Amino acid sequence: MDTTPILVTGGTGTLGRLLLPHLRASGRPIRVLARRRPERPLDGVEYVEGDLATGEHVERAAGDAAVVVHCAGSAKGDDVKAANLLRAAASAKHIVYISVVGADRVPVTSAVDRMAFGYFGAKRAAEVLVAGSGIPWTTLRASQFHELTLATVRQMAGLPVIPVPAGVRFQPVDGAEVAARLAELALGEPAGLVADLAGPRAYGFDELVRSYLRAAGRRRPVVRMPMGGGAYRAIRAGANLAPDRAVGRRTWEEYLAANL
């Protein structure tokens, strides 16, 4: 059995926490790079405190890792984090990156684009760095997770009137299904850009908000608002959707029923 460690960045986040049990089941040593050690660390997982944004202690975490699964991401600075990680993990045999459906189709060029849809541009910048790193790589693009969709609409429901971008649709997928696929890729051979993973159907953003309000027994007016910018136009046209890759099984309604 291979005893070289698998490093996971973002291992304390939404996807990382779902991914770790799959990787642990492989019997390989698992290491997590995190800004701080979690209050409830997972048994059998080594945690190294470090910061991808500054590069602090990243080399200590990545230096001897044969496989790196890069789950840490944000709407800003993903290219810097990816660059710091790739520099520290230069001797790795495989880097696996989780990106977002539409990263290559949603142009993020203006301040308006970055404010509303900067996540797509950040993911695309990191994709390019991973592919050009010289490290054998695999990138999986997934649609928006149920978990993050719920967190977003729940936060918006605190407003007296909920504005949603008109004509925008999302195709939410269950984070556990993404984690299982990511583990499969991490334990396999480098495959480059693999097929997208998206949820079973697409919903209007206003539909997602209204379904949450119904399930939570809350009432709020929902107002569809037009926006500007190239990213918004691309998303209105469905650039963030993958109807031919609607392979996720758990629906948004099922997820809501289980979590409210």
N, C-alpha and C positions, 0 to 999 in steps of 0.2 A: 504493500500500500504506500502511496505517495505521502510523505510526512512533511512536505514543504507547506508553509501556511498559506491560507487564502485570506487576503486583506479585504475588508469591506469598509468603504467610506460611507458615511450617512447611516451607519448601523444602528443608531438609536432613533432614527426617524421612522416615518410611516412605513415605507417599503422595506427599510433595513431590518426592522424588527420582525417583519413577516418572512424575510429571506433567511435569517440566521438559523432557524430550526432545520430548514432544508439542507443547508450546508453542513450543519453539525452532523446530520444523519449520514453524511458521506464518510465520516471518520477522520477527515482531514483536520489539522489544527486551524482554528478560526481566530482571526484577530480583527478588532474594530478600531478604526481611528475616529476619535470623537473629541470635541472641544472640552468636554468634561465627562468623567465616569458617571454612568447612570446610577441612580439610587438603588435600583434593583438589577444588578448585572446578571446576565444569563450564565448559568453554570457552564463551565467548559469553554468559555470565550475569553480571550485575552483582550483587555482594553488598553489602548495607548492614547494618552491625551495629547492632542496636537491641533493645529489650525491650518486648514488648507488655504485660507485666504492670505495668511502671512508666510506659510511654509514652515512654521515652527513645529519641530519634531516629526515632520512628515517622513523624512528619510529614515528615522528610527523605526517607524511603523512599516514602511514599504520596502526597506532595503533587501530583505531576504524572502519576500513574498513571491511565489511563483505565479499566482493568479491574483489579480486585483479586480474587485467589483466596485465600480464607482457609482454610488447611489446619491452622494451628497450633491445637492443642487439648489439654486435659488434664481430669482429673476434678475439678479445682478452679480457680476463677477464670476460667472461660471468658467469663463476662459482663463482667468487668473488661477482659479482653483485647479482646473484641469492641467494647466502648465506646471504648477508646483508639484502636483501628483505625478505627472509623467516624468518629470526630471528626477524625482526621488525613486521612481519604480522602473528606471531604465533597464534593469536586468531582468524584469519580469518576463515570463513566457506567454502571458495572455492577459489582456485587459478587457473587461466587459463593461460597457457603458449603457446606462438607461437614458434614453432620450424621449422625445414626444412626437407623436404623429403630426406631421405638417411642419416639422422644423425646417425642412428644405423648401417649403412652399409658402410660408408666411413671411413676407418681407418686413423687417423691423428696421426702418431707416430714419424715422422722424421721432421727435420728442413725444408726439401723441402716440405713435406706435409703441415706444418703449414704456410709456406710462401704463398702458392697458394690456399690452401683449408682449412685454419684454422677455417673458419666459421663453418664447419660441426662439428669439434671437440669441439668448444666452445658451440655450441647448445646441443650436446650430454651430455656434462658435466653438463649443467644446467638442462637438462631433468632428469638426475639421481638424482640431488638434490631435484627437485620439487617432484618427485615420492617418495622419502624417507623422506620428511619433516614432515609427520604426519598430514599435512593439506589436506583435501579432494581436489582433483586436476583433471584438464582436460588439456591434451596437444593435440594441433593440429599441424600437420606437413604440411606445404605448400611448393610448389615449388617456384622458384624465381619469384619475382613480375615483371610485365611489367615495373613499374616505376623505379626499381633499375636496370633492364636490360638495359633500355634506357639510364640511367645515366652512366652506365659502357661503353656501346658502343660509346656513344657520347664523353666521355673522351678519349677513345682509338682512335677515329677518328682524334684527334689532332696530332697524330704521323705521320711522313712521310711514314712509313711502319708499318702496323698493324700486330703484331704477335698474333696468337691465338693457344691455345693448340689443337693439332690434335686429332680428334676423339671424342671430348667432345661435348655432347648435353645437352640442357636445355629445360625445358617444362614450359615456363613462364605463369603465371596466373595473372589476374587482381587484383590489391590490393583492389579495392572496393568490389570484391566478397569475398576475404579473410576477410575483415572487417565485412561484413554482417554475415558470418558464425561465426566469433569470438564473435560477439555480441550475437548471438543466444546461443552459448555455455555459455557465461558469465551469461546470464539471466536464464539458466537452471540449472539442478542438476549436480554435479561432475560426470564425465563419464570416467575418466582415459584416456588412449590413444585412440583417435577417428580416424576414417578413414581419410586418407590423402586427401588433396585438391590440385589438379594440373590442369594446363592449358589444352586446347583442343588438342594440339599436341606438339611433340618435334621437335627441330631445332638444327642443328649443330651450334656450336658457330660461325663458319665462315659465316654460312647462316644468322644469326642474324646481324652480322656486315655488311654484304653486303646489306641486305635489308634496313638497316638504311642509308647506304651511298647512295643508289638509291633514297630513299625517301627524303633525305636531299640535293640531287643534288650535291654530293661530289664524288671525285675520290681518291682512295687510294689503293695501292697494299695490299692484305691480304695474309699473309704467315702462313701456318699451321706448327706448331712447335711441335715435340714430347717432352714429359717431362718424368721425372722419379718419383718414389715414389709409395707407395701403394695406396694413395688416388687417384692419377691420374689413376692408373690401374682400380680401382673400379668404378670411374666415367666413364671411357671409356666403361666399361661393363654395364653402365646404372644404377648404384646404386643410383643416384640422381633423377631418373625418376619414375613415377607412372602411367604407361600406363593403368592400370585397374581403376585408379581414375582420368581420364581425364574429370572431371565434370565441369571445368571452361568453360564459354561460350564465353567470349570476346577473339578474336584472337590477336596475336601479330600484324598482318597487320592492323586490325581495330584500335588498340591502336596507332600505328605509324601514321595512317592517321589522327587521331583526335588530335595528339600532336605535329605534325611538320607542 
